[in-house]
């Protein structure tokens, strides 16, 4: 029975996070729209603000935001960085198919592993990089890197052939449009490290979990308010996030946070098997992108995307084996 409930939570998280990617893409498919990334953040800031308020209401102990913000300063400093980089990374949903965007965003497991190794070496928590860089994890990181380099090369060649816009030359150089999901994966990896540092009761700050939600939620809400004011000043009209056009953005943010709840319950029941299983959720996004959004990418791109997913699973499996 417990295994059935665990699987239920895992697949609920997979469904929610797949829906998040598809909804975010749906919110960017209505042609050209000014300040669209800022409008995403306005919608997400609203959701974060409501969630932070809910945590404040259900919290048993009194909460002083200034005291917590100072005491758990790494989380406070990270909040604005997360909001800014997250806003920029939404361009990925404009330039990329969700079929491509989601698997590349999913490399955050490998990114966080690399950053953790650097951090642990700097802090003296480990004597050698090989204490953390297991053969399976190393192979997974290499598979991810090779797959992303090859994928960007394939997409850049196609962009050079199809694009007539001289102002978009950057899209066919380096990582091209893949820079946005890669950027997201870096900030997502940093979130994992900062959260772990703050919550760790042995080496960290023993921060209550609810405090992190409240601090990040309030900071993102303030950032979203700034975005809303900027949009008003630039467009000379009030942006209303409660419209049919903006609905996928708000629903995507809700689905993301509900997925986190299911993920937390699944991890509490079986932390060893949850992450490797959840790492395959981009495959469901790829299926949704093909069936629901009629996206078409080449067979070679599908192979490379599956390589990225496989590498991500190898890195996470290497963490728990």
Buried (B, 14 or more C-beta within 10 A) or exposed (E): EEEEEBBEBBBBBBBBBBBBBBBBBBBBEEEEEEBBBBBBBBBBBBBBBBBBBBBBEEEEEEBEBEEBBEBBEBBBEBBBBBBEBBBBBBBBBBBBBBBBBBBBBBBBBBBBBBBBBEBBBEEEEBEEEEEBBBEBBBBBBEBBBBBBEBBBEBBBEBBEEEEEEEEEEEBBEEBBBBBBBBBBBBBBBBBBBBBBBBBEEEEBBEBBEBBBBBBBBBBBBBBBBBBBEBBEEEEEEEBEBEEEEBBBBBBBBBBBBBBBEBBBBBBEBBEEBBBBBBBBBBBBBBEBBBEEBEBEBEEEBBEBBBBBBBBBBBBBBBBEE
